[in-house]
Amino acid sequence: MMFDLPTGMQVLERTPRTLHAMLDGLGANWLDGTEGPDTWSPLIVVRHLIEAERTNWIPRAQVILEQGSDRRFRPFDRLPATVNRAESIGELLSEFAQAREDNLVRLREWGLTDVQLALEGEHPEFGAVTLRQLLATWVAHDLGHIAQISRVMAKQYRDAIGPWRAYLRVMDRS
């Protein structure tokens, strides 16, 4: 599928509601579960998504749109931030939803054209990337983390399901 903004926006608009439906009100057994050492829990994924909203997608799009003399993106620390355990999942999901809405308002205000979507910025690892690629990655990033959360949660019952594990491929994939 080729990226076009209206189609991508369909996912970007739904991600906060999807995560809210999946996670709000769940206990620590679900929210803190991981796939093992050095893996992310659903709670950590939500914190990562908040940081990406603040420092990745729209700031990088702005760099591209400004087409200034320095179009190089600041590096984004993909490792998740520490979660303040005093924050509830509901608070984190609300923070994410607000940050996403703010970013989508800005994206809509830009009224991006095909010419603008073809503009380039410079990624610290990949070199030249277009705004269209950045926005497509934002959508795929959301979907990847929704899949990750589902997989991590399913694996909390890896041993409990006994022999049915043979039928559930999610239990053996990372």
Helices and strands as residue ranges (DSSP letters): H 5-23, H 28-31, H 42-55, H 57-66, H 89-110, H 114-117, E 120-123, E 127-130, H 131-155, G 162-167, G 169-171
